Amino acid sequence: MLYQFKSRATGSVFMIQSVAEHVLAIIGKESGHTGIITVEQIPAAIAALHKAVEESEASPQDTRESGGDVDPNDEDQDGVAVSLAQRAYPFIEMLQDAHRAGKDVTWGV
């Protein structure tokens, strides 16, 4: 299942379910079929993502979630490691652009 994040200020960002749910957990949002990150919530979301990226880079062996479904440093189909930073950067950029424009970010499945 894909999550589509969108804002009236930016293009869309798509994430597979496991990655999207991990990112949403980092920013303190419940995953679900739809949701919103308000303009007021965006700075805290960006800060939480930056902190998670820094922590994952400091100790990559501890980045697997308790459920074991998502490893931000997991390998893609070709065996290339994909870090949380690589997965989160497009979303962070979207949040920054939406915040500058004063627009919310929503998601849907």
Stockholm file with secondary structure:
# STOCKHOLM 1.0

chainA/1-109         MLYQFKSRATGSVFMIQSVAEHVLAIIGKESGHTGIITVEQIPAAIAALHKAVEESEASPQDTRESGGDVDPNDEDQDGVAVSLAQRAYPFIEMLQDAHRAGKDVTWGV
#=GR chainA/1-109 SS CEEEEEETTSCCEEEEHHHHHHHHHHTTCCCCSEEEECTTTHHHHHHHHHHHHHHHHHCGGGCSCTTSSCCTTCBCTTSCBCCHHHHHHHHHHHHHHHHHHTCCEEEEC
#=GC SS_cons         CEEEEEETTSCCEEEEHHHHHHHHHHTTCCCCSEEEECTTTHHHHHHHHHHHHHHHHHCGGGCSCTTSSCCTTCBCTTSCBCCHHHHHHHHHHHHHHHHHHTCCEEEEC
//
